Amino acid sequence: MKIQWLTPKETLKALGIGVLTAVFLFAVMGPAFKLGIAPMPKPPSLAFAQVLLGPNVPLPVGLLFHVAYVTFWALVYVIVFRDHLTFLNALWLGLALWGVILVVFFPIIGWGFLGLGISPKLIPASLVPHVLFAVFLWGLCRRGFKT
């Protein structure tokens, strides 16, 4: 694992992959929230935006937080693993971020440690988008960086 210097073209490509990953994740998770399948009261990115900006923040602002967060981590993935953009590395990143949401973000947004303030179902439910993040990120990087 070594930090790689990206060319401007590679940086733009990584940022584009991050945005696409965020869009694909929303395409899957958005309907899950709309249909009441997700056991979370609202998307975590919206809940976090509401903690920072106030309770009346609309969904589009939460989506911007989501896009920024996913894009940042996609860029980190490419910078750190530029020569090894493997599924396993993407999965490790996704699992690490899953740990962060359980231990850091859920308590910040008032859902308790591991989301237990809402339901134990949040533990596996929050794993799903993080595994999907790894799949989409890896697949898009494979195509975008021809690895």
C-alpha positions as CSV (number, residue, x, y, z in Angstrom):
1,M,0.0,0.0,0.0
2,K,1.6,3.2,-1.2
3,I,0.1,6.6,-1.9
4,Q,0.2,7.2,-5.6
5,W,0.4,10.6,-7.3
6,L,-2.4,10.7,-9.9
7,T,-2.3,12.6,-13.1
8,P,-5.0,15.2,-13.5
9,K,-6.8,12.9,-15.9
10,E,-6.7,10.0,-13.4
11,T,-7.9,12.3,-10.7
12,L,-10.9,13.3,-12.8
13,K,-11.5,9.7,-13.6
14,A,-11.4,8.7,-9.9
15,L,-13.8,11.6,-9.0
16,G,-16.2,10.5,-11.8
17,I,-16.1,7.0,-10.6
18,G,-16.9,8.2,-7.1
19,V,-19.9,10.2,-8.3
20,L,-21.1,7.2,-10.4
21,T,-20.7,4.9,-7.4
22,A,-22.8,7.2,-5.3
23,V,-25.5,7.4,-8.0
24,F,-25.6,3.6,-8.3
25,L,-25.8,3.2,-4.6
26,F,-28.7,5.6,-4.4
27,A,-30.4,3.8,-7.3
28,V,-30.4,0.7,-5.1
29,M,-30.9,2.2,-1.6
30,G,-33.3,5.0,-2.5
31,P,-36.1,2.7,-3.4
32,A,-35.3,0.6,-0.3
33,F,-36.0,3.7,1.9
34,K,-39.0,4.8,-0.2
35,L,-40.6,1.3,0.0
36,G,-39.9,1.0,3.8
37,I,-37.5,-2.0,3.3
38,A,-34.6,-0.3,5.0
39,P,-34.9,-0.5,8.8
40,M,-33.3,2.9,9.2
41,P,-35.6,5.9,9.8
42,K,-33.9,7.9,7.1
43,P,-30.8,7.7,5.0
44,P,-27.7,8.2,7.3
45,S,-26.3,10.9,5.0
46,L,-29.5,12.9,5.5
47,A,-29.5,12.4,9.2
48,F,-25.9,13.6,9.4
49,A,-26.7,16.6,7.3
50,Q,-29.6,17.4,9.6
51,V,-27.3,17.1,12.7
52,L,-24.9,19.6,11.1
53,L,-27.3,22.0,9.4
54,G,-30.6,21.6,11.3
55,P,-33.6,19.4,11.3
56,N,-35.3,20.9,8.2
57,V,-32.6,19.9,5.8
58,P,-34.3,18.3,2.7
59,L,-33.3,15.0,1.1
60,P,-31.3,16.6,-1.8
61,V,-28.8,18.1,0.7
62,G,-28.4,14.7,2.3
63,L,-27.8,13.3,-1.2
64,L,-25.1,15.8,-1.7
65,F,-23.4,14.7,1.5
66,H,-23.7,11.1,0.3
67,V,-22.1,12.0,-3.1
68,A,-19.3,13.9,-1.4
69,Y,-18.6,11.1,1.1
70,V,-18.6,8.3,-1.5
71,T,-16.6,10.4,-4.0
72,F,-13.9,11.2,-1.3
73,W,-13.5,7.5,-0.5
74,A,-13.4,6.5,-4.1
75,L,-10.6,9.0,-4.6
76,V,-8.8,7.6,-1.6
77,Y,-9.2,4.0,-2.9
78,V,-7.5,5.0,-6.2
79,I,-4.8,7.0,-4.6
80,V,-3.9,4.2,-2.1
81,F,-4.4,1.2,-4.4
82,R,-3.7,2.7,-7.9
83,D,-1.6,-0.3,-8.9
84,H,-3.9,-2.8,-7.0
85,L,-7.5,-1.8,-7.7
86,T,-8.7,-5.3,-6.6
87,F,-12.1,-6.3,-5.3
88,L,-10.5,-7.4,-2.1
89,N,-9.0,-3.9,-1.5
90,A,-12.4,-2.3,-2.3
91,L,-14.1,-4.7,0.1
92,W,-11.6,-4.0,2.9
93,L,-12.3,-0.3,2.4
94,G,-16.1,-0.9,2.4
95,L,-15.9,-3.0,5.6
96,A,-13.7,-0.3,7.3
97,L,-16.3,2.3,6.4
98,W,-19.0,0.1,7.7
99,G,-17.2,0.0,11.0
100,V,-17.0,3.8,11.0
101,I,-20.7,4.2,10.4
102,L,-21.5,1.8,13.2
103,V,-19.1,3.2,15.7
104,V,-18.9,6.9,14.8
105,F,-21.7,8.1,12.6
106,F,-24.6,6.2,14.1
107,P,-23.9,7.7,17.6
108,I,-23.4,11.1,16.1
109,I,-26.8,11.1,14.4
110,G,-28.5,9.8,17.5
111,W,-29.0,6.2,16.6
112,G,-26.7,4.8,19.2
113,F,-23.6,2.7,19.2
114,L,-23.9,0.2,16.3
115,G,-27.4,1.7,15.6
116,L,-28.8,-0.2,18.6
117,G,-30.7,2.9,19.6
118,I,-33.0,2.2,16.6
119,S,-32.7,-1.6,16.1
120,P,-30.1,-4.4,15.9
121,K,-31.3,-4.7,12.3
122,L,-29.2,-1.7,11.4
123,I,-26.0,-3.7,11.8
124,P,-26.6,-6.1,8.8
125,A,-28.7,-3.5,7.0
126,S,-25.8,-1.0,7.0
127,L,-23.5,-3.8,5.7
128,V,-25.4,-4.1,2.5
129,P,-24.7,-0.6,1.0
130,H,-21.0,-1.0,2.1
131,V,-20.6,-4.3,0.2
132,L,-22.4,-2.7,-2.8
133,F,-20.0,0.3,-2.5
134,A,-17.1,-2.2,-2.9
135,V,-18.7,-3.9,-5.8
136,F,-19.6,-0.7,-7.7
137,L,-16.3,0.9,-6.9
138,W,-14.2,-2.0,-8.0
139,G,-16.3,-2.6,-11.2
140,L,-16.1,1.0,-12.2
141,C,-12.4,1.2,-11.5
142,R,-11.8,-2.0,-13.4
143,R,-13.5,-0.4,-16.4
144,G,-12.2,3.1,-15.9
145,F,-8.6,2.2,-15.2
146,K,-8.5,-1.0,-17.3
147,T,-7.0,-3.1,-14.5
